[in-house]
Amino acid sequence: MKVALINPNTGRVERIENEAAWPPLGLLYLGAVLEKSGHEVKVIDNARIQLPVEKIVERVKREDPGVLGVSTLTPTFKQGIKIASAIKAELPDLKIVFGNYHATFTYERLLTKYPFVDYVALGEGEQIFLELVNALERNEEIKKIKGIAFRHDGRVVKTPPRQFIQNLDELPLPDRTLLEQEYHSEVVGMLGSSGKFTTMLTSRGCPYNCRYCACSAFSLRKVRFRSPKSVVAEMGLLQMEGYEEVGFVDDNLLLDRHRMEKICDLLKENGIKLTLWAEGRVDQASREVLRKFARVGCKTIYFGVESGNQKVLNYYGKNISPELSRKAMRNCKDAGIENIIG
């Protein structure tokens, strides 16, 4: 079956200079899983190519897919709705599936308010979306699929939750060839050169429970890791494919110190030289790990400091202190890594 996947833009009338746009890694994982099962996939990364809605409709009509997947974060949700509505008006038989964070947490309102949305994939999407596409292609019963929501007899139905993928090494690598345009660091709003850029994941989930963050609710505070061997193998392929810069988008890359050290050791052993960016917690930024990380190419780490006031940190449920933040910044300086705080 033909499947189209859309990464909506924010919907601004004019693109802001240096507005950040990140590769849609989740859609590239979905694409790889679908292709492995014999489906034909087209990704429209509108955060990067910035087409007006009518042009997206034209492209989808040309492709004539059987299923359309729309990835929705809160900043892109309204534009995703606008795109889906316009496409459904032209292709009324097309099945439209929404997924990602915003859709997962607002599925009931989404299905109640927007009749052109047929299904919502709840949470981690690879297995759910593949089963749904297979079922639609074979005209099989949908309600047996775990982890989806849809309308039935005028009401919203939610099936039992899907278990998380336990062995992340078994997933195919994201198919970055599905992107029409390359990313460079100036496109994604990061500090660095203008080298060919991509993102990657070495783990999924977050064990913490910060008050303001959706990650713990999305992952149910369960963390799963790829093996160091799998991570470094992907990075070797990226280097062979001409990538120069890689941003890790794990919720907590430094969570397992021994695993992180093993990744660094393997990168050095295999002669992989990439410019690396990461996100992390200040209470995991030990001097020893940061020094090792710097030696294999880490240039910048983004820390969620949130506040210098302990009462505010306690309210947020961060389980850190201002002193830990200061220590992490000193350790970064000692290792030669830039740090950016948020």
FENDAMO-V19678 format. One record per run of one state. SS is the DSSP state (H for helix, E for strand, C for the rest). FROM is the first residue (numbers start at 1). LEN is the number of residues. If there is no record, write none. Layout:
BEGIN
ss=SS from=FROM len=LEN
ss=SS from=FROM len=LEN
END
This chain:
BEGIN
ss=C from=1 len=1
ss=E from=2 len=6
ss=C from=8 len=17
ss=H from=25 len=12
ss=C from=37 len=3
ss=E from=40 len=6
ss=H from=46 len=4
ss=C from=50 len=3
ss=H from=53 len=11
ss=C from=64 len=3
ss=E from=67 len=5
ss=C from=72 len=2
ss=H from=74 len=17
ss=C from=91 len=4
ss=E from=95 len=5
ss=C from=100 len=1
ss=H from=101 len=5
ss=C from=106 len=1
ss=H from=107 len=7
ss=C from=114 len=5
ss=E from=119 len=3
ss=C from=122 len=4
ss=H from=126 len=13
ss=C from=139 len=9
ss=E from=148 len=5
ss=C from=153 len=2
ss=E from=155 len=4
ss=C from=159 len=9
ss=H from=168 len=3
ss=C from=171 len=5
ss=H from=176 len=3
ss=C from=179 len=4
ss=E from=183 len=2
ss=H from=185 len=4
ss=C from=189 len=7
ss=E from=196 len=5
ss=C from=201 len=2
ss=E from=203 len=2
ss=C from=205 len=10
ss=H from=215 len=5
ss=C from=220 len=4
ss=E from=224 len=2
ss=C from=226 len=2
ss=H from=228 len=13
ss=C from=241 len=4
ss=E from=245 len=4
ss=C from=249 len=8
ss=H from=257 len=13
ss=C from=270 len=5
ss=E from=275 len=6
ss=C from=281 len=1
ss=H from=282 len=3
ss=C from=285 len=2
ss=H from=287 len=9
ss=C from=296 len=2
ss=E from=298 len=6
ss=C from=304 len=6
ss=H from=310 len=7
ss=C from=317 len=5
ss=H from=322 len=14
ss=C from=336 len=2
ss=E from=338 len=4
ss=C from=342 len=1
END
